[in-house]
Amino acid sequence: LTLQKSNRKVTYNNSNVALTGTEFSVLELLMRSKSKVISKDLLTEQALGRKLTPYDRSIDVHVSNIRKKLAASGASKELIINIRGSGYMLTSV
């Protein structure tokens, strides 16, 4: 999995992965802290530029979309895992 910040390009196994701007930002945050849990609060604040509100599922939707797009390029759906009650983590699967 590679991410090029200069042109906002993501590839997995040399296959381009088309992400939205927000999805790119979420993935970038997860990659910067690989193997560490990133809270939904932090992801929402840094990727979306706002506070997480009760019942807000937008980060969950963005992560789900990233997983689907990466899986279409051959990545495991376990590449990004949910840590219940804590947030998300990029694994090294």
C-alpha positions in Angstrom: 0.0 0.0 0.0 1.5 3.3 -1.1 0.2 6.8 -0.6 1.7 9.8 -2.5 0.8 13.1 -0.8 2.1 15.3 -3.5 -0.5 14.1 -6.1 -2.9 12.4 -3.7 -2.5 9.0 -5.3 -3.0 5.7 -3.7 -1.9 2.3 -5.0 -2.2 -1.2 -3.8 0.0 -3.9 -5.5 0.7 -1.4 -8.3 -3.0 -0.9 -8.9 -4.4 2.6 -8.6 -7.1 3.1 -6.0 -9.4 6.0 -6.6 -10.3 7.7 -3.3 -12.3 10.8 -2.6 -10.5 13.6 -0.9 -11.9 12.7 2.5 -11.1 9.0 2.0 -7.5 10.0 1.2 -7.3 12.1 4.3 -8.6 9.2 6.5 -6.3 6.7 5.0 -3.3 9.1 5.4 -4.1 9.5 9.1 -4.3 5.7 9.5 -1.1 5.2 7.6 0.8 7.8 9.7 -0.1 5.8 12.8 0.1 2.2 11.4 -0.6 -0.5 14.0 -1.9 2.2 16.4 -5.6 2.8 17.2 -6.9 6.2 16.0 -10.1 7.4 17.7 -13.1 8.3 15.7 -12.9 11.7 17.4 -9.5 12.3 16.0 -10.3 11.0 12.6 -13.4 13.2 12.4 -11.6 16.3 13.6 -8.5 15.9 11.3 -10.1 14.4 8.2 -13.5 16.1 8.2 -12.5 19.3 10.1 -15.3 19.1 12.6 -16.2 17.5 16.0 -17.7 14.1 16.2 -21.3 14.3 17.2 -23.6 11.7 18.8 -24.9 9.2 16.2 -22.5 10.5 13.6 -21.5 7.5 11.4 -19.7 9.4 8.6 -16.2 8.1 9.5 -17.6 4.6 9.6 -19.0 5.1 6.1 -15.7 6.6 4.8 -13.7 3.6 6.3 -16.1 1.2 4.8 -15.7 2.8 1.4 -11.9 2.7 1.7 -12.0 -1.0 2.6 -14.2 -1.8 -0.4 -11.9 0.1 -2.8 -8.8 -1.5 -1.4 -10.4 -4.9 -1.5 -11.2 -4.4 -5.2 -7.4 -4.1 -5.7 -6.7 -7.3 -3.8 -6.3 -6.0 -0.2 -7.7 -7.9 2.8 -10.7 -6.3 4.4 -8.8 -6.8 7.6 -6.2 -4.2 6.5 -8.3 -1.6 8.4 -9.9 -3.0 11.5 -12.4 -1.5 14.0 -11.4 -1.6 17.6 -14.8 -1.5 19.3 -15.2 1.5 21.5 -11.8 3.0 20.5 -11.6 3.6 16.8 -9.7 2.2 13.8 -6.3 0.8 13.1 -4.3 0.1 9.9 -2.8 -3.4 10.3 0.0 -5.0 8.4 -2.1 -7.8 6.9 
